[in-house]
Amino acid sequence: MRKLAVAITSVLVLFGATRAARAEGPVVNKATCELSWNAPTTNADGTPLTDLAGYHVYLGTSAADVIASGPTLQVAAPSPTPVAGSRVVWSCAAIAVQQHYTQIAAFDTSGNISVRTPVFPFVVQSVVTVNPAPSAPTNVQVR
């Protein structure tokens, strides 16, 4: 049985991240939440990866939940032979507004599954609409 290797690298936030009181991990806007990671290029034994099928994404509302859970969803691999630096992006805009924890594991066409990444926490918040004030008048003249 071959083993695959994958490492989660970030939760992308298009409009910046903040930390909320008692929240663990970055706080992301529901409308723009993206989870991304670097695609593995080798099997765990160092041989080239040529049959990557996809990724198991594990989600939970606590670290213990995600560690104990089966995969929540699968993300198809964009390529069976990823090149170094390839990124995989999954939109997390459809998940609930709350604290989340995630792990990722890669799997190949033979059903081999990598070890999971470390648990990565993040918080999804509601979309915040800002109604900005109008611009100041310009070209003021007195006659």
C-alpha positions as CSV (number, residue, x, y, z in Angstrom):
1,M,0.0,0.0,0.0
2,R,1.5,3.3,-1.1
3,K,1.1,6.4,1.1
4,L,0.4,9.9,-0.1
5,A,1.5,13.2,1.5
6,V,-0.5,16.5,1.6
7,A,-0.1,19.6,3.7
8,I,-2.8,22.3,4.2
9,T,-1.2,25.7,3.9
10,S,-3.9,28.3,4.4
11,V,-7.4,29.5,4.5
12,L,-7.6,32.2,1.9
13,V,-9.5,35.4,2.8
14,L,-10.1,37.8,0.0
15,F,-11.0,40.8,2.2
16,G,-8.5,40.1,5.0
17,A,-8.7,38.2,8.3
18,T,-9.4,39.3,11.8
19,R,-9.6,37.5,15.1
20,A,-12.8,37.4,17.0
21,A,-13.1,37.2,20.8
22,R,-12.8,33.5,21.8
23,A,-12.6,32.5,18.1
24,E,-9.8,30.1,17.1
25,G,-8.1,30.8,13.8
26,P,-8.8,33.4,11.1
27,V,-12.3,34.8,10.8
28,V,-13.5,34.8,7.2
29,N,-16.4,36.3,5.3
30,K,-19.0,33.6,4.3
31,A,-19.2,35.0,0.8
32,T,-15.5,34.8,0.1
33,C,-14.3,31.9,2.2
34,E,-11.8,29.6,0.4
35,L,-9.8,26.7,1.8
36,S,-6.6,26.0,-0.2
37,W,-3.7,23.7,0.0
38,N,-0.6,22.7,-2.0
39,A,-1.1,19.5,-4.1
40,P,1.2,16.7,-3.3
41,T,3.7,15.8,-6.0
42,T,5.1,12.6,-4.5
43,N,3.9,9.5,-2.7
44,A,5.0,9.1,0.9
45,D,7.9,6.9,-0.2
46,G,9.2,9.7,-2.4
47,T,8.2,8.3,-5.8
48,P,6.4,10.6,-8.2
49,L,2.7,10.9,-7.8
50,T,1.0,10.0,-11.1
51,D,-2.5,8.9,-10.0
52,L,-3.9,11.5,-7.6
53,A,-7.7,11.3,-7.6
54,G,-8.7,13.9,-5.1
55,Y,-8.9,15.0,-1.5
56,H,-11.0,14.2,1.5
57,V,-12.0,17.3,3.4
58,Y,-12.9,16.7,7.1
59,L,-14.9,19.4,8.8
60,G,-16.1,19.7,12.4
61,T,-17.2,22.2,15.0
62,S,-14.4,21.1,17.4
63,A,-11.0,19.7,16.9
64,A,-12.1,16.5,18.5
65,D,-15.1,16.2,16.1
66,V,-12.9,16.6,13.0
67,I,-10.3,14.2,14.3
68,A,-13.0,11.5,15.0
69,S,-15.0,12.1,11.8
70,G,-15.0,10.5,8.5
71,P,-14.7,12.7,5.4
72,T,-17.3,15.4,5.1
73,L,-16.8,15.8,1.3
74,Q,-14.4,15.1,-1.5
75,V,-12.7,17.5,-3.8
76,A,-11.6,16.2,-7.2
77,A,-7.9,16.6,-8.1
78,P,-7.4,19.1,-10.9
79,S,-4.6,16.8,-12.2
80,P,-3.5,13.2,-11.5
81,T,0.1,14.4,-11.7
82,P,0.4,17.8,-9.9
83,V,3.4,19.9,-10.5
84,A,5.3,21.6,-7.6
85,G,3.5,24.6,-6.3
86,S,0.1,23.6,-7.6
87,R,-2.7,24.9,-5.4
88,V,-6.1,23.3,-4.8
89,V,-9.0,25.7,-3.8
90,W,-12.3,24.8,-2.3
91,S,-15.0,27.4,-1.7
92,C,-16.3,27.1,1.8
93,A,-19.1,29.7,1.3
94,A,-21.8,27.0,1.7
95,I,-20.9,26.0,5.2
96,A,-22.5,27.3,8.4
97,V,-21.6,30.6,10.1
98,Q,-19.7,29.3,13.1
99,Q,-16.3,28.0,14.3
100,H,-14.9,25.2,12.1
101,Y,-12.0,22.9,12.2
102,T,-10.6,21.0,9.2
103,Q,-8.2,18.4,8.0
104,I,-7.3,17.4,4.5
105,A,-6.1,14.0,3.1
106,A,-5.2,13.1,-0.4
107,F,-6.3,9.9,-2.1
108,D,-5.2,8.1,-5.3
109,T,-7.1,6.1,-8.0
110,S,-6.2,2.9,-6.1
111,G,-7.8,4.1,-2.9
112,N,-4.7,4.8,-1.0
113,I,-5.2,7.7,1.5
114,S,-2.6,10.0,2.9
115,V,-2.3,10.8,6.6
116,R,-4.4,13.8,7.4
117,T,-3.0,17.3,7.8
118,P,-2.9,18.9,11.3
119,V,-6.2,20.3,12.4
120,F,-6.7,23.9,11.1
121,P,-9.2,26.1,12.8
122,F,-11.2,29.0,11.2
123,V,-14.4,30.9,11.8
124,V,-17.0,31.7,9.1
125,Q,-18.9,34.9,9.8
126,S,-22.0,36.4,8.1
127,V,-21.6,38.6,5.1
128,V,-21.2,42.2,6.3
129,T,-22.6,44.8,4.0
130,V,-21.2,48.3,4.5
131,N,-23.2,51.3,3.3
132,P,-20.5,53.9,2.8
133,A,-21.1,57.6,3.2
134,P,-21.2,59.7,-0.1
135,S,-18.1,61.4,-1.3
136,A,-17.5,65.0,-0.4
137,P,-18.7,67.6,-2.9
138,T,-16.0,69.0,-5.2
139,N,-15.4,72.1,-7.2
140,V,-17.1,74.5,-4.7
141,Q,-17.3,78.0,-6.0
142,V,-18.6,81.4,-4.7
143,R,-19.8,84.0,-7.2
